[in-house]
């Protein structure tokens, strides 16, 4: 399913633009959700990071092949890890990305 989430959703306190994997070099030290998509913004995988190691989490997911058929990543920041987990679950339920099954 194509990305169409309103980023004014109350749990989101910030977001990156869509970036290619090699453009992702620095992220804020916050909890949040990361989204892998193809060039047409069809979601392939949604992950969550609850600590400050967001870039490591994303790189680990890519090494595990969870970015299969994806070329872009977007990060949605939250204020707490509980908000990140809830947002993660909601987005997965809504979009049902193929690599989360």
C-alpha positions, 0 to 999 in steps of 0.5 A: 500500500502506498504511503499516505499517513498524515504526519500531524498525527499526535504521537509524531514530534518530527520526521525526516524526508524520504531518503535513499539508504546511502543518504542516511548518515545521521539521525536524532537521538529520539525514539521512533519508527522507520519506514522502508519503501520503494520509489513509488512509496509502497511500504515494504517494512516498518521498524521501531527503535526505542533507544538512541541507536536508531541508525544501528537499528536501521542498518541491522534491519537492512543486513537482515534483508528487511529492506528487500525491494525498498530503496527509501527510508523515512523516520518518524520521531516520537517523544517516548518509546511507548508512543513509538511502539503504538505508532509502529503497531498502528502503521503495520496494521494500516499498511500491512507491509510485505516484509513485516509478515 
